[in-house]
């Protein structure tokens, strides 16, 4: 195991590929998946997300919507955010 984080107060880099859950006729046919790198180190590789998260909307899984970035009880800043539809 390796610590992928840079020192505190240094900018961290996340590269995230997200594949939304898919549904057909209101029935979920595949789970959402995420691949993520932190400072160039792979931390999640096609990780399957089987259910909605606590902060999600009431819409069916796979419905396009907003992207939310959050921190938990620590100061947090974001810059140079790119969103690329694949």
Buried (B, 14 or more C-beta within 10 A) or exposed (E): EEEBEEEEEEEEEEEEBEBBBEBEEEEBEBBBBBBBBBBEEEBBEEEEBEEBEEEEEEEEBBEEEEEEEEEEEEEEEEEEEEEEEE
